[in-house]
Amino acid sequence: MTVDSLPPGVSAPAGLAAPVTPKAPDARHMSIREWDEAERPRERLLERGSEALSDAELLAIFLRTGARGVSAVEFARDLIRHFGSLRT
């Protein structure tokens, strides 16, 4: 998802200088639905707790969706890489 592709009326977060762009789909960029159930962030959260997830996986759960060719986890990693850690 890029800043230009946001729905009408939705503004980008302040300071978003470099838009996150979707990657071309390939075997490395599978939808989370295609992941083994034991590897999916939401299922791991329920089974093992938040300590078992990375910041990107936790953020991906809040995002709920990625963009074409980019899973929610990859999108979350891009956001964290751009804006910095979720931790203070």
Beta strands, then each sheet from edge to edge (+ up, - down):
end
